[in-house]
Amino acid sequence: MREHREVKGEVLRDRILQLESEHGDLNRQIERLCETSDFDDLELQKLKRRKLKLKDNIILLQLQLDPDSTKTSNGHA
């Protein structure tokens, strides 16, 4: 049973890292889009919504990994 929890923890950590990477990519994409003078507001809203969903998923996975934790991996609540 302990081995199963360790594997699940490893899978959760891997998924969190994957989502954090995607979150960072979206953040950079949003920044690049905002730097253009003719960016599409609708596209920007979609990207920001996706970024927020990723952050929510990251937090949910972190809580599964450590239910007592209220901080995200970057140290912010």
C-alpha atoms as one frame of an Amber mdcrd trajectory, in Angstrom:
protein
   0.000   0.000   0.000   2.841   2.390   0.839   4.428   1.700  -2.532   1.125
   2.576  -4.242   1.031   5.939  -2.423   4.613   6.650  -3.468   3.793   5.924
  -7.109   0.665   8.085  -6.924   2.711  10.892  -5.368   5.271  10.645  -8.129
   2.550  10.728 -10.792   0.958  13.769  -9.137   4.306  15.588  -8.944   4.991
  14.846 -12.621   1.552  16.131 -13.612   2.014  19.264 -11.505   5.328  19.980
 -13.231   3.700  19.461 -16.613   0.854  21.842 -15.788   3.257  24.432 -14.341
   5.244  24.324 -17.557   2.091  24.807 -19.613   1.070  27.657 -17.268   4.418
  29.364 -17.850   4.105  28.901 -21.607   0.664  30.499 -21.546   1.982  33.367
 -19.455   4.701  34.052 -22.027   2.180  33.775 -24.850  -0.105  36.277 -23.117
   2.808  38.687 -22.610   3.799  38.442 -26.287   0.204  38.977 -27.372  -0.130
  42.077 -25.197   3.030  43.537 -26.712   1.389  43.712 -30.131  -0.680  46.776
 -30.926  -3.498  44.885 -32.631  -4.062  41.917 -30.308  -7.408  40.152 -30.212
  -9.258  40.763 -26.931 -11.222  37.536 -27.274  -8.056  35.497 -27.783  -6.461
  37.184 -24.783  -9.483  36.357 -22.610  -9.376  32.710 -23.736  -5.688  32.434
 -22.895  -6.172  34.032 -19.477  -9.104  31.748 -18.713  -7.045  28.713 -19.700
  -4.182  29.939 -17.511  -6.527  30.287 -14.510  -7.925  26.784 -15.081  -4.397
  25.401 -15.148  -3.587  27.165 -11.885  -6.741  25.748 -10.293  -5.784  22.248
 -11.464  -2.269  22.681 -10.100  -3.635  23.675  -6.697  -6.068  20.739  -6.630
  -3.273  18.290  -7.434  -1.022  19.844  -4.803  -3.770  19.413  -2.235  -4.066
  15.743  -3.201  -0.338  15.390  -2.784  -0.267  17.211   0.550  -3.736  17.947
   1.984  -2.249  20.101   4.749  -0.536  22.365   2.256  -2.184  25.660   1.336
   0.757  26.965  -0.658   1.467  26.484  -4.336   4.798  25.146  -5.494   6.191
  28.646  -5.983   5.572  29.451  -2.317   2.482  31.630  -2.672  -0.884  30.945
  -1.132
